[in-house]
Amino acid sequence: SASDHQSWGERWFATVSARYDMPAEFKKKLSWSVSPGTYIPETDTRITASYATAFKVPSLYQRFGYSISQSPPFPASTYLGNPALKPEESRGWEVGVEQGLVPDRLKAGVTYFSNRIENAVSIVYDFLGNSTAENTPAFNTHGVEAFVEATPFDAVRTRLDYTLTVLDADTFSTTLTRRPRHVVNWSVDWQIDENTKLASNVQWVNPYLDVTRDTFVYTKPASYAVVNLSGSRKIMP
């Protein structure tokens, strides 16, 4: 793999990267990305775009795995790998804008993204609960990422992020599970002094689809929140 970042003056920049995979038993594949952008200092505006491809071979377990599971009162079920799986491939693009609102104190940004995923590996079940891995039909995802970042005081920084992901698929599969439709993340960092820092993070997730572990039925789970608190203190200067 290789990558290169170039800047032309204060206003223009771009990053280009490439990766060449040579997996055994699969065709060689070149994946790449290009991400140009521009900065307008007069208005403190940054505009970026990107296009990228990706490639992933199925795991050994997905291809050759075997396991037996038991969930009473249901009968035992087996998983049998699929050696004929194809590699997953995807391509996507995004465009975004970041705007400074108050110098060094407040900025906001929004990005629109779109991806197409082909041959995604999914676990499929029969009516007895036995399972195997299969490549699913191609599907698309698109959505919006937005943020607001504020520094009300020199020692305090806070940021609010929101992500909306929309799935465009003609069929249900485990590939589509646990992909949240809405995610909200709020973080606060407080640099008490040069040696002490406190941080908090709250994430709210609205799941889109899941599959139960006992009955293998697709369901829409309830939303949930995760709260993290942390602190650090430099002992030695």
C-alpha positions in Angstrom: 0.0 0.0 0.0 1.1 3.6 -0.6 -0.3 7.1 0.0 0.7 10.6 -0.7 -0.6 14.0 0.5 0.0 17.2 -1.5 -0.8 20.8 -0.8 -0.7 23.7 -3.3 -0.5 26.9 -1.4 -3.0 27.6 1.4 -6.1 26.8 -0.6 -5.8 23.4 -2.3 -4.8 19.9 -1.0 -5.4 16.3 -1.9 -4.6 12.8 -0.6 -4.2 9.8 -2.9 -3.7 6.2 -1.7 -3.6 2.7 -3.3 -3.5 -0.8 -2.1 -2.7 -4.0 -4.0 -4.0 -7.3 -2.5 -2.7 -10.7 -3.6 -4.7 -13.2 -1.6 -4.2 -16.9 -2.2 -7.1 -18.6 -4.1 -8.6 -15.2 -5.2 -7.9 -12.8 -7.9 -5.4 -9.9 -7.3 -7.2 -6.7 -6.6 -6.2 -3.0 -6.7 -8.2 -0.7 -4.4 -7.6 3.1 -4.3 -8.9 6.4 -3.0 -8.6 10.1 -3.9 -9.6 12.9 -1.6 -9.3 16.5 -2.9 -10.3 19.6 -1.0 -10.0 23.4 -0.8 -9.8 25.9 2.1 -11.2 29.4 1.8 -9.4 31.5 4.5 -11.6 34.6 3.9 -14.6 32.8 5.2 -12.9 29.9 7.2 -14.6 27.4 5.0 -13.2 23.9 4.1 -14.8 21.8 1.3 -13.7 18.2 0.8 -14.7 15.3 -1.4 -13.5 11.7 -1.8 -14.0 8.6 -3.8 -12.7 5.1 -2.7 -12.9 1.4 -3.5 -12.5 -1.5 -1.1 -11.8 -5.2 -1.2 -12.1 -7.9 1.5 -11.7 -11.7 1.2 -13.9 -13.9 3.4 -12.4 -15.3 6.5 -11.3 -18.9 7.0 -14.2 -19.5 9.3 -16.7 -18.2 6.9 -15.3 -20.5 4.2 -14.4 -23.7 6.1 -15.7 -23.3 9.7 -17.9 -25.8 11.5 -19.7 -25.5 14.8 -22.6 -26.8 16.8 -24.7 -24.6 19.1 -27.5 -25.5 21.5 -30.2 -23.1 22.7 -32.7 -25.0 24.8 -35.5 -25.8 24.3 -34.6 -25.6 20.6 -32.7 -28.5 18.9 -29.0 -28.3 18.2 -28.1 -26.4 15.1 -24.9 -26.4 13.0 -22.9 -23.9 11.1 -21.1 -25.1 8.0 -18.7 -22.8 6.0 -19.0 -22.1 2.3 -15.7 -22.5 0.3 -17.3 -20.9 -2.8 -17.6 -17.4 -1.2 -16.6 -14.4 -3.3 -14.7 -11.4 -1.9 -16.6 -8.4 -0.7 -16.2 -5.3 -2.8 -17.4 -1.8 -2.3 -17.1 1.7 -3.7 -18.3 5.0 -2.3 -18.0 8.8 -2.4 -18.7 11.7 -0.1 -18.7 15.4 -0.1 -18.6 17.7 2.9 -18.2 21.3 4.1 -16.8 22.6 7.4 -17.5 26.1 8.4 -15.9 28.2 11.1 -18.5 30.3 12.9 -16.5 32.0 15.7 -12.7 32.0 15.3 -11.1 29.3 17.5 -14.4 28.9 19.4 -17.2 27.4 17.2 -17.3 25.5 14.0 -19.8 23.1 12.3 -19.7 20.7 9.4 -21.9 18.3 7.4 -21.0 15.5 5.0 -23.2 13.4 2.6 -22.0 9.9 1.8 -23.0 7.1 -0.6 -21.7 3.5 -0.8 -22.4 0.4 -2.9 -21.5 -3.0 -1.4 -21.3 -6.1 -3.6 -21.0 -9.7 -2.5 -21.2 -8.9 1.2 -20.9 -12.1 3.3 -24.0 -12.9 5.3 -25.1 -15.7 7.6 -28.3 -17.4 6.3 -30.4 -19.9 8.2 -32.7 -22.8 7.2 -36.0 -23.6 9.0 -34.1 -25.8 11.5 -31.7 -23.1 12.5 -28.7 -24.5 10.6 -26.6 -21.8 9.0 -24.0 -21.1 6.4 -22.3 -18.1 4.8 -23.5 -16.7 1.5 -22.8 -13.6 -0.7 -25.8 -11.3 -0.7 -27.1 -9.3 -3.5 -25.6 -5.8 -3.9 -27.1 -3.0 -1.8 -26.5 0.7 -1.2 -26.1 2.8 1.8 -26.3 6.6 2.0 -26.6 9.2 4.7 -25.4 12.3 6.4 -22.8 13.0 9.1 -22.9 16.4 10.9 -21.1 18.0 13.8 -20.9 21.1 16.0 -17.7 21.7 17.9 -17.3 24.4 20.5 -14.6 25.7 22.8 -16.4 27.9 25.3 -13.2 28.2 27.4 -9.6 27.6 26.6 -9.6 24.5 28.8 -13.0 23.1 27.7 -13.9 21.6 24.4 -17.2 19.9 23.5 -18.4 18.3 20.3 -21.8 16.9 19.2 -21.9 14.4 16.2 -24.9 12.9 14.4 -24.9 10.2 11.8 -27.9 9.1 9.7 -27.5 5.9 7.7 -30.1 4.7 5.2 -30.0 1.1 3.8 -31.3 0.5 0.3 -31.7 -3.3 0.1 -34.2 -5.7 -1.5 -33.7 -8.4 1.0 -33.0 -8.9 4.7 -29.7 -10.6 5.7 -27.3 -10.6 8.7 -25.1 -8.2 6.6 -27.7 -5.5 7.3 -28.0 -6.2 11.0 -26.5 -4.0 13.7 -26.1 -1.0 11.3 -27.7 1.9 13.3 -29.9 4.3 11.5 -29.3 7.1 13.9 -26.2 7.7 16.1 -25.7 10.7 18.3 -22.4 11.2 20.1 -21.6 14.0 22.6 -18.1 14.5 24.1 -16.6 17.0 26.6 -12.9 17.4 27.4 -11.7 19.5 30.3 -8.0 20.2 30.7 -8.0 21.2 34.3 -4.2 22.0 34.3 -1.2 20.9 32.2 -1.1 17.6 34.0 -4.8 16.7 34.6 -7.5 16.0 32.1 -11.1 14.9 32.5 -13.3 13.6 29.6 -16.8 12.3 29.2 -18.7 10.7 26.2 -22.3 9.9 25.7 -23.4 7.9 22.7 -27.1 7.2 21.8 -27.7 4.4 19.2 -30.9 3.6 17.4 -30.4 0.1 15.8 -32.0 -0.7 12.5 -32.2 -4.5 12.5 -31.0 -7.5 14.5 -31.5 -11.3 14.7 -32.3 -13.2 17.9 -29.8 -15.8 19.0 -32.4 -18.4 20.0 -35.2 -18.2 17.3 -33.2 -16.6 14.5 -36.0 -14.1 13.8 -35.3 -10.6 12.5 -36.3 -7.9 14.9 -35.9 -4.2 15.5 -34.2 -3.8 19.0 -34.7 -0.8 21.3 -32.3 2.1 21.2 -29.7 2.4 23.9 -27.1 4.8 25.3 -23.5 4.3 26.5 -21.8 6.7 28.9 -18.1 6.8 29.4 -16.1 8.9 32.0 -12.4 9.1 32.1 -9.6 11.0 33.7 -5.8 11.2 33.5 -3.1 12.7 35.6 0.6 13.0 34.6 2.6 11.7 37.5 6.1 12.5 36.2 6.9 15.7 34.3 
